[in-house]
Amino acid sequence: MGKKEKAKDLLNLSRQDLLDKEKTLKDELSKLNLVRYTGRVEKPHMFSLIKRDIARIQTVLNQKKEK
């Protein structure tokens, strides 16, 4: 994922879009983990950025569920 997702941008997305984006980020994170265990990661900061984006998406999903 190129840019950091903002929570207010995520609020405008549908539930299905958020779930799709979350799945994509989790796939990206698992690929990074695979690279971590097989060699050297070029951009180690991506782990924390992806995890934060996943957390933001889950927060928005929880907020939408409560409404």
PyMOL Python script that loads the backbone (N, CA, C, O; Angstrom):
from pymol import cmd

cmd.read_pdbstr("""\
ATOM      1  N   MET A   1       0.846  -1.166   0.000  1.00  0.00           N
ATOM      2  CA  MET A   1       0.000   0.000   0.000  1.00  0.00           C
ATOM      3  C   MET A   1       0.889   1.226   0.000  1.00  0.00           C
ATOM      4  O   MET A   1       1.790   1.353   0.829  1.00  0.00           O
ATOM      5  N   GLY A   2       0.633   2.125  -0.931  1.00  0.00           N
ATOM      6  CA  GLY A   2       1.493   3.261  -1.114  1.00  0.00           C
ATOM      7  C   GLY A   2       1.363   4.327  -0.047  1.00  0.00           C
ATOM      8  O   GLY A   2       2.362   4.772   0.518  1.00  0.00           O
ATOM      9  N   LYS A   3       0.145   4.737   0.229  1.00  0.00           N
ATOM     10  CA  LYS A   3       0.002   5.839   1.178  1.00  0.00           C
ATOM     11  C   LYS A   3      -0.704   5.373   2.438  1.00  0.00           C
ATOM     12  O   LYS A   3      -1.446   4.390   2.446  1.00  0.00           O
ATOM     13  N   LYS A   4      -0.442   6.115   3.494  1.00  0.00           N
ATOM     14  CA  LYS A   4      -1.063   5.813   4.779  1.00  0.00           C
ATOM     15  C   LYS A   4      -2.545   6.172   4.713  1.00  0.00           C
ATOM     16  O   LYS A   4      -2.909   7.258   4.264  1.00  0.00           O
ATOM     17  N   GLU A   5      -3.381   5.263   5.157  1.00  0.00           N
ATOM     18  CA  GLU A   5      -4.822   5.501   5.147  1.00  0.00           C
ATOM     19  C   GLU A   5      -5.216   6.356   6.342  1.00  0.00           C
ATOM     20  O   GLU A   5      -4.763   6.118   7.462  1.00  0.00           O
ATOM     21  N   LYS A   6      -6.044   7.329   6.104  1.00  0.00           N
ATOM     22  CA  LYS A   6      -6.567   8.166   7.177  1.00  0.00           C
ATOM     23  C   LYS A   6      -7.912   7.596   7.612  1.00  0.00           C
ATOM     24  O   LYS A   6      -8.666   7.079   6.787  1.00  0.00           O
ATOM     25  N   ALA A   7      -8.209   7.688   8.886  1.00  0.00           N
ATOM     26  CA  ALA A   7      -9.459   7.150   9.414  1.00  0.00           C
ATOM     27  C   ALA A   7     -10.662   7.833   8.777  1.00  0.00           C
ATOM     28  O   ALA A   7     -11.664   7.178   8.489  1.00  0.00           O
ATOM     29  N   LYS A   8     -10.574   9.141   8.554  1.00  0.00           N
ATOM     30  CA  LYS A   8     -11.720   9.837   7.969  1.00  0.00           C
ATOM     31  C   LYS A   8     -11.947   9.413   6.519  1.00  0.00           C
ATOM     32  O   LYS A   8     -13.084   9.427   6.048  1.00  0.00           O
ATOM     33  N   ASP A   9     -10.884   9.035   5.805  1.00  0.00           N
ATOM     34  CA  ASP A   9     -11.038   8.521   4.447  1.00  0.00           C
ATOM     35  C   ASP A   9     -11.692   7.145   4.471  1.00  0.00           C
ATOM     36  O   ASP A   9     -12.473   6.798   3.584  1.00  0.00           O
ATOM     37  N   LEU A  10     -11.364   6.372   5.492  1.00  0.00           N
ATOM     38  CA  LEU A  10     -11.911   5.028   5.601  1.00  0.00           C
ATOM     39  C   LEU A  10     -13.393   5.045   5.946  1.00  0.00           C
ATOM     40  O   LEU A  10     -14.120   4.121   5.583  1.00  0.00           O
ATOM     41  N   LEU A  11     -13.846   6.073   6.634  1.00  0.00           N
ATOM     42  CA  LEU A  11     -15.255   6.168   7.020  1.00  0.00           C
ATOM     43  C   LEU A  11     -16.180   6.237   5.811  1.00  0.00           C
ATOM     44  O   LEU A  11     -17.340   5.834   5.889  1.00  0.00           O
ATOM     45  N   ASN A  12     -15.665   6.749   4.691  1.00  0.00           N
ATOM     46  CA  ASN A  12     -16.479   6.905   3.488  1.00  0.00           C
ATOM     47  C   ASN A  12     -16.594   5.613   2.683  1.00  0.00           C
ATOM     48  O   ASN A  12     -17.401   5.535   1.757  1.00  0.00           O
ATOM     49  N   LEU A  13     -15.807   4.609   3.018  1.00  0.00           N
ATOM     50  CA  LEU A  13     -15.836   3.354   2.270  1.00  0.00           C
ATOM     51  C   LEU A  13     -16.941   2.441   2.789  1.00  0.00           C
ATOM     52  O   LEU A  13     -17.349   2.527   3.947  1.00  0.00           O
ATOM     53  N   SER A  14     -17.412   1.571   1.911  1.00  0.00           N
ATOM     54  CA  SER A  14     -18.425   0.599   2.320  1.00  0.00           C
ATOM     55  C   SER A  14     -17.764  -0.500   3.149  1.00  0.00           C
ATOM     56  O   SER A  14     -16.543  -0.650   3.161  1.00  0.00           O
ATOM     57  N   ARG A  15     -18.602  -1.256   3.833  1.00  0.00           N
ATOM     58  CA  ARG A  15     -18.103  -2.352   4.671  1.00  0.00           C
ATOM     59  C   ARG A  15     -17.320  -3.357   3.832  1.00  0.00           C
ATOM     60  O   ARG A  15     -16.262  -3.824   4.256  1.00  0.00           O
ATOM     61  N   GLN A  16     -17.824  -3.693   2.654  1.00  0.00           N
ATOM     62  CA  GLN A  16     -17.145  -4.668   1.794  1.00  0.00           C
ATOM     63  C   GLN A  16     -15.794  -4.132   1.310  1.00  0.00           C
ATOM     64  O   GLN A  16     -14.819  -4.880   1.240  1.00  0.00           O
ATOM     65  N   ASP A  17     -15.737  -2.850   0.980  1.00  0.00           N
ATOM     66  CA  ASP A  17     -14.466  -2.237   0.572  1.00  0.00           C
ATOM     67  C   ASP A  17     -13.441  -2.306   1.696  1.00  0.00           C
ATOM     68  O   ASP A  17     -12.264  -2.585   1.467  1.00  0.00           O
ATOM     69  N   LEU A  18     -13.906  -2.050   2.910  1.00  0.00           N
ATOM     70  CA  LEU A  18     -13.008  -2.121   4.066  1.00  0.00           C
ATOM     71  C   LEU A  18     -12.501  -3.542   4.279  1.00  0.00           C
ATOM     72  O   LEU A  18     -11.321  -3.750   4.565  1.00  0.00           O
ATOM     73  N   LEU A  19     -13.394  -4.518   4.140  1.00  0.00           N
ATOM     74  CA  LEU A  19     -12.979  -5.920   4.308  1.00  0.00           C
ATOM     75  C   LEU A  19     -11.979  -6.319   3.225  1.00  0.00           C
ATOM     76  O   LEU A  19     -11.011  -7.027   3.502  1.00  0.00           O
ATOM     77  N   ASP A  20     -12.213  -5.869   1.999  1.00  0.00           N
ATOM     78  CA  ASP A  20     -11.282  -6.167   0.903  1.00  0.00           C
ATOM     79  C   ASP A  20      -9.914  -5.537   1.164  1.00  0.00           C
ATOM     80  O   ASP A  20      -8.877  -6.168   0.960  1.00  0.00           O
ATOM     81  N   LYS A  21      -9.931  -4.291   1.616  1.00  0.00           N
ATOM     82  CA  LYS A  21      -8.676  -3.586   1.903  1.00  0.00           C
ATOM     83  C   LYS A  21      -7.919  -4.267   3.045  1.00  0.00           C
ATOM     84  O   LYS A  21      -6.694  -4.376   3.011  1.00  0.00           O
ATOM     85  N   GLU A  22      -8.667  -4.726   4.058  1.00  0.00           N
ATOM     86  CA  GLU A  22      -8.048  -5.425   5.185  1.00  0.00           C
ATOM     87  C   GLU A  22      -7.404  -6.730   4.720  1.00  0.00           C
ATOM     88  O   GLU A  22      -6.299  -7.066   5.148  1.00  0.00           O
ATOM     89  N   LYS A  23      -8.085  -7.459   3.855  1.00  0.00           N
ATOM     90  CA  LYS A  23      -7.538  -8.721   3.332  1.00  0.00           C
ATOM     91  C   LYS A  23      -6.265  -8.468   2.528  1.00  0.00           C
ATOM     92  O   LYS A  23      -5.289  -9.210   2.646  1.00  0.00           O
ATOM     93  N   THR A  24      -6.283  -7.426   1.718  1.00  0.00           N
ATOM     94  CA  THR A  24      -5.106  -7.073   0.921  1.00  0.00           C
ATOM     95  C   THR A  24      -3.919  -6.740   1.824  1.00  0.00           C
ATOM     96  O   THR A  24      -2.796  -7.175   1.571  1.00  0.00           O
ATOM     97  N   LEU A  25      -4.176  -5.967   2.875  1.00  0.00           N
ATOM     98  CA  LEU A  25      -3.100  -5.593   3.799  1.00  0.00           C
ATOM     99  C   LEU A  25      -2.557  -6.813   4.544  1.00  0.00           C
ATOM    100  O   LEU A  25      -1.351  -6.923   4.764  1.00  0.00           O
ATOM    101  N   LYS A  26      -3.442  -7.720   4.930  1.00  0.00           N
ATOM    102  CA  LYS A  26      -2.984  -8.923   5.625  1.00  0.00           C
ATOM    103  C   LYS A  26      -2.155  -9.809   4.706  1.00  0.00           C
ATOM    104  O   LYS A  26      -1.183 -10.423   5.147  1.00  0.00           O
ATOM    105  N   ASP A  27      -2.535  -9.881   3.424  1.00  0.00           N
ATOM    106  CA  ASP A  27      -1.738 -10.630   2.457  1.00  0.00           C
ATOM    107  C   ASP A  27      -0.357 -10.004   2.297  1.00  0.00           C
ATOM    108  O   ASP A  27       0.654 -10.705   2.243  1.00  0.00           O
ATOM    109  N   GLU A  28      -0.330  -8.679   2.222  1.00  0.00           N
ATOM    110  CA  GLU A  28       0.932  -7.956   2.097  1.00  0.00           C
ATOM    111  C   GLU A  28       1.822  -8.188   3.319  1.00  0.00           C
ATOM    112  O   GLU A  28       3.035  -8.357   3.192  1.00  0.00           O
ATOM    113  N   LEU A  29       1.208  -8.195   4.499  1.00  0.00           N
ATOM    114  CA  LEU A  29       1.956  -8.428   5.736  1.00  0.00           C
ATOM    115  C   LEU A  29       2.519  -9.847   5.770  1.00  0.00           C
ATOM    116  O   LEU A  29       3.652 -10.050   6.206  1.00  0.00           O
ATOM    117  N   SER A  30       1.748 -10.819   5.318  1.00  0.00           N
ATOM    118  CA  SER A  30       2.251 -12.194   5.320  1.00  0.00           C
ATOM    119  C   SER A  30       3.400 -12.364   4.325  1.00  0.00           C
ATOM    120  O   SER A  30       4.333 -13.128   4.577  1.00  0.00           O
ATOM    121  N   LYS A  31       3.335 -11.657   3.200  1.00  0.00           N
ATOM    122  CA  LYS A  31       4.447 -11.702   2.239  1.00  0.00           C
ATOM    123  C   LYS A  31       5.714 -11.089   2.845  1.00  0.00           C
ATOM    124  O   LYS A  31       6.818 -11.601   2.660  1.00  0.00           O
ATOM    125  N   LEU A  32       5.529  -9.985   3.569  1.00  0.00           N
ATOM    126  CA  LEU A  32       6.674  -9.358   4.232  1.00  0.00           C
ATOM    127  C   LEU A  32       7.279 -10.291   5.279  1.00  0.00           C
ATOM    128  O   LEU A  32       8.499 -10.377   5.416  1.00  0.00           O
ATOM    129  N   ASN A  33       6.409 -10.990   6.016  1.00  0.00           N
ATOM    130  CA  ASN A  33       6.907 -11.940   7.009  1.00  0.00           C
ATOM    131  C   ASN A  33       7.675 -13.072   6.348  1.00  0.00           C
ATOM    132  O   ASN A  33       8.684 -13.533   6.880  1.00  0.00           O
ATOM    133  N   LEU A  34       7.208 -13.517   5.203  1.00  0.00           N
ATOM    134  CA  LEU A  34       7.906 -14.575   4.472  1.00  0.00           C
ATOM    135  C   LEU A  34       9.305 -14.102   4.074  1.00  0.00           C
ATOM    136  O   LEU A  34      10.280 -14.844   4.200  1.00  0.00           O
ATOM    137  N   VAL A  35       9.392 -12.867   3.594  1.00  0.00           N
ATOM    138  CA  VAL A  35      10.694 -12.308   3.222  1.00  0.00           C
ATOM    139  C   VAL A  35      11.579 -12.168   4.453  1.00  0.00           C
ATOM    140  O   VAL A  35      12.790 -12.376   4.378  1.00  0.00           O
ATOM    141  N   ARG A  36      10.979 -11.816   5.582  1.00  0.00           N
ATOM    142  CA  ARG A  36      11.742 -11.646   6.818  1.00  0.00           C
ATOM    143  C   ARG A  36      12.430 -12.951   7.212  1.00  0.00           C
ATOM    144  O   ARG A  36      13.588 -12.946   7.631  1.00  0.00           O
ATOM    145  N   TYR A  37      11.718 -14.065   7.077  1.00  0.00           N
ATOM    146  CA  TYR A  37      12.269 -15.337   7.522  1.00  0.00           C
ATOM    147  C   TYR A  37      13.141 -16.016   6.473  1.00  0.00           C
ATOM    148  O   TYR A  37      13.850 -16.972   6.787  1.00  0.00           O
ATOM    149  N   THR A  38      13.099 -15.539   5.237  1.00  0.00           N
ATOM    150  CA  THR A  38      13.944 -16.133   4.212  1.00  0.00           C
ATOM    151  C   THR A  38      15.155 -15.273   3.882  1.00  0.00           C
ATOM    152  O   THR A  38      16.093 -15.742   3.239  1.00  0.00           O
ATOM    153  N   GLY A  39      15.140 -14.040   4.311  1.00  0.00           N
ATOM    154  CA  GLY A  39      16.272 -13.175   3.978  1.00  0.00           C
ATOM    155  C   GLY A  39      16.192 -11.860   4.693  1.00  0.00           C
ATOM    156  O   GLY A  39      15.839 -11.782   5.869  1.00  0.00           O
ATOM    157  N   ARG A  40      16.523 -10.837   3.963  1.00  0.00           N
ATOM    158  CA  ARG A  40      16.601  -9.509   4.557  1.00  0.00           C
ATOM    159  C   ARG A  40      15.502  -8.616   3.989  1.00  0.00           C
ATOM    160  O   ARG A  40      15.292  -8.572   2.777  1.00  0.00           O
ATOM    161  N   VAL A  41      14.810  -7.911   4.864  1.00  0.00           N
ATOM    162  CA  VAL A  41      13.724  -7.036   4.447  1.00  0.00           C
ATOM    163  C   VAL A  41      14.302  -5.665   4.079  1.00  0.00           C
ATOM    164  O   VAL A  41      15.064  -5.071   4.842  1.00  0.00           O
ATOM    165  N   GLU A  42      13.922  -5.178   2.890  1.00  0.00           N
ATOM    166  CA  GLU A  42      14.420  -3.873   2.453  1.00  0.00           C
ATOM    167  C   GLU A  42      13.818  -2.731   3.247  1.00  0.00           C
ATOM    168  O   GLU A  42      14.512  -1.773   3.589  1.00  0.00           O
ATOM    169  N   LYS A  43      12.521  -2.828   3.545  1.00  0.00           N
ATOM    170  CA  LYS A  43      11.827  -1.739   4.231  1.00  0.00           C
ATOM    171  C   LYS A  43      11.164  -2.261   5.505  1.00  0.00           C
ATOM    172  O   LYS A  43       9.961  -2.518   5.506  1.00  0.00           O
ATOM    173  N   PRO A  44      11.917  -2.420   6.573  1.00  0.00           N
ATOM    174  CA  PRO A  44      11.342  -2.975   7.811  1.00  0.00           C
ATOM    175  C   PRO A  44      10.270  -2.093   8.441  1.00  0.00           C
ATOM    176  O   PRO A  44       9.452  -2.588   9.216  1.00  0.00           O
ATOM    177  N   HIS A  45      10.255  -0.806   8.129  1.00  0.00           N
ATOM    178  CA  HIS A  45       9.237   0.079   8.689  1.00  0.00           C
ATOM    179  C   HIS A  45       7.840  -0.246   8.161  1.00  0.00           C
ATOM    180  O   HIS A  45       6.844   0.180   8.744  1.00  0.00           O
ATOM    181  N   MET A  46       7.763  -0.992   7.069  1.00  0.00           N
ATOM    182  CA  MET A  46       6.466  -1.330   6.481  1.00  0.00           C
ATOM    183  C   MET A  46       5.625  -2.207   7.409  1.00  0.00           C
ATOM    184  O   MET A  46       4.396  -2.163   7.358  1.00  0.00           O
ATOM    185  N   PHE A  47       6.283  -3.005   8.256  1.00  0.00           N
ATOM    186  CA  PHE A  47       5.541  -3.863   9.188  1.00  0.00           C
ATOM    187  C   PHE A  47       4.618  -3.018  10.067  1.00  0.00           C
ATOM    188  O   PHE A  47       3.426  -3.303  10.182  1.00  0.00           O
ATOM    189  N   SER A  48       5.172  -1.993  10.674  1.00  0.00           N
ATOM    190  CA  SER A  48       4.363  -1.168  11.582  1.00  0.00           C
ATOM    191  C   SER A  48       3.322  -0.356  10.819  1.00  0.00           C
ATOM    192  O   SER A  48       2.212  -0.164  11.317  1.00  0.00           O
ATOM    193  N   LEU A  49       3.654   0.123   9.623  1.00  0.00           N
ATOM    194  CA  LEU A  49       2.685   0.903   8.854  1.00  0.00           C
ATOM    195  C   LEU A  49       1.481   0.053   8.451  1.00  0.00           C
ATOM    196  O   LEU A  49       0.338   0.499   8.543  1.00  0.00           O
ATOM    197  N   ILE A  50       1.746  -1.167   8.007  1.00  0.00           N
ATOM    198  CA  ILE A  50       0.661  -2.050   7.591  1.00  0.00           C
ATOM    199  C   ILE A  50      -0.193  -2.438   8.786  1.00  0.00           C
ATOM    200  O   ILE A  50      -1.420  -2.467   8.692  1.00  0.00           O
ATOM    201  N   LYS A  51       0.449  -2.734   9.906  1.00  0.00           N
ATOM    202  CA  LYS A  51      -0.305  -3.105  11.115  1.00  0.00           C
ATOM    203  C   LYS A  51      -1.201  -1.955  11.573  1.00  0.00           C
ATOM    204  O   LYS A  51      -2.331  -2.181  12.007  1.00  0.00           O
ATOM    205  N   ARG A  52      -0.702  -0.727  11.477  1.00  0.00           N
ATOM    206  CA  ARG A  52      -1.510   0.432  11.864  1.00  0.00           C
ATOM    207  C   ARG A  52      -2.714   0.598  10.939  1.00  0.00           C
ATOM    208  O   ARG A  52      -3.821   0.888  11.391  1.00  0.00           O
ATOM    209  N   ASP A  53      -2.482   0.408   9.633  1.00  0.00           N
ATOM    210  CA  ASP A  53      -3.592   0.526   8.689  1.00  0.00           C
ATOM    211  C   ASP A  53      -4.646  -0.543   8.949  1.00  0.00           C
ATOM    212  O   ASP A  53      -5.843  -0.269   8.859  1.00  0.00           O
ATOM    213  N   ILE A  54      -4.210  -1.757   9.269  1.00  0.00           N
ATOM    214  CA  ILE A  54      -5.152  -2.829   9.589  1.00  0.00           C
ATOM    215  C   ILE A  54      -5.951  -2.452  10.841  1.00  0.00           C
ATOM    216  O   ILE A  54      -7.163  -2.661  10.890  1.00  0.00           O
ATOM    217  N   ALA A  55      -5.284  -1.905  11.835  1.00  0.00           N
ATOM    218  CA  ALA A  55      -5.966  -1.503  13.066  1.00  0.00           C
ATOM    219  C   ALA A  55      -6.975  -0.393  12.792  1.00  0.00           C
ATOM    220  O   ALA A  55      -8.071  -0.403  13.351  1.00  0.00           O
ATOM    221  N   ARG A  56      -6.616   0.565  11.937  1.00  0.00           N
ATOM    222  CA  ARG A  56      -7.547   1.642  11.588  1.00  0.00           C
ATOM    223  C   ARG A  56      -8.796   1.078  10.915  1.00  0.00           C
ATOM    224  O   ARG A  56      -9.916   1.479  11.230  1.00  0.00           O
ATOM    225  N   ILE A  57      -8.591   0.149   9.990  1.00  0.00           N
ATOM    226  CA  ILE A  57      -9.720  -0.457   9.285  1.00  0.00           C
ATOM    227  C   ILE A  57     -10.613  -1.210  10.261  1.00  0.00           C
ATOM    228  O   ILE A  57     -11.837  -1.107  10.189  1.00  0.00           O
ATOM    229  N   GLN A  58     -10.011  -1.965  11.173  1.00  0.00           N
ATOM    230  CA  GLN A  58     -10.805  -2.712  12.149  1.00  0.00           C
ATOM    231  C   GLN A  58     -11.580  -1.771  13.070  1.00  0.00           C
ATOM    232  O   GLN A  58     -12.708  -2.076  13.458  1.00  0.00           O
ATOM    233  N   THR A  59     -10.988  -0.639  13.421  1.00  0.00           N
ATOM    234  CA  THR A  59     -11.670   0.340  14.251  1.00  0.00           C
ATOM    235  C   THR A  59     -12.892   0.899  13.531  1.00  0.00           C
ATOM    236  O   THR A  59     -13.972   0.997  14.114  1.00  0.00           O
ATOM    237  N   VAL A  60     -12.722   1.263  12.264  1.00  0.00           N
ATOM    238  CA  VAL A  60     -13.837   1.798  11.486  1.00  0.00           C
ATOM    239  C   VAL A  60     -14.923   0.738  11.320  1.00  0.00           C
ATOM    240  O   VAL A  60     -16.111   1.049  11.410  1.00  0.00           O
ATOM    241  N   LEU A  61     -14.526  -0.508  11.079  1.00  0.00           N
ATOM    242  CA  LEU A  61     -15.509  -1.583  10.955  1.00  0.00           C
ATOM    243  C   LEU A  61     -16.301  -1.745  12.242  1.00  0.00           C
ATOM    244  O   LEU A  61     -17.514  -1.947  12.199  1.00  0.00           O
ATOM    245  N   ASN A  62     -15.638  -1.661  13.380  1.00  0.00           N
ATOM    246  CA  ASN A  62     -16.319  -1.769  14.671  1.00  0.00           C
ATOM    247  C   ASN A  62     -17.271  -0.598  14.897  1.00  0.00           C
ATOM    248  O   ASN A  62     -18.357  -0.777  15.449  1.00  0.00           O
ATOM    249  N   GLN A  63     -16.871   0.590  14.475  1.00  0.00           N
ATOM    250  CA  GLN A  63     -17.730   1.758  14.621  1.00  0.00           C
ATOM    251  C   GLN A  63     -18.978   1.625  13.758  1.00  0.00           C
ATOM    252  O   GLN A  63     -20.074   2.000  14.175  1.00  0.00           O
ATOM    253  N   LYS A  64     -18.807   1.092  12.558  1.00  0.00           N
ATOM    254  CA  LYS A  64     -19.940   0.918  11.660  1.00  0.00           C
ATOM    255  C   LYS A  64     -20.876  -0.164  12.178  1.00  0.00           C
ATOM    256  O   LYS A  64     -22.089  -0.086  11.982  1.00  0.00           O
ATOM    257  N   LYS A  65     -20.315  -1.177  12.843  1.00  0.00           N
ATOM    258  CA  LYS A  65     -21.130  -2.264  13.376  1.00  0.00           C
ATOM    259  C   LYS A  65     -22.013  -1.777  14.512  1.00  0.00           C
ATOM    260  O   LYS A  65     -23.144  -2.239  14.666  1.00  0.00           O
ATOM    261  N   GLU A  66     -21.500  -0.844  15.310  1.00  0.00           N
ATOM    262  CA  GLU A  66     -22.236  -0.320  16.455  1.00  0.00           C
ATOM    263  C   GLU A  66     -23.409   0.560  16.050  1.00  0.00           C
ATOM    264  O   GLU A  66     -24.376   0.692  16.800  1.00  0.00           O
ATOM    265  N   LYS A  67     -23.328   1.163  14.867  1.00  0.00           N
ATOM    266  CA  LYS A  67     -24.394   2.072  14.417  1.00  0.00           C
ATOM    267  C   LYS A  67     -25.576   1.324  13.870  1.00  0.00           C
ATOM    268  O   LYS A  67     -26.556   1.941  13.452  1.00  0.00           O
TER     269      LYS A  67
END
""", "prot")
cmd.dss("prot")
cmd.show_as("cartoon", "prot")
cmd.util.cbc("prot")
cmd.orient("prot")
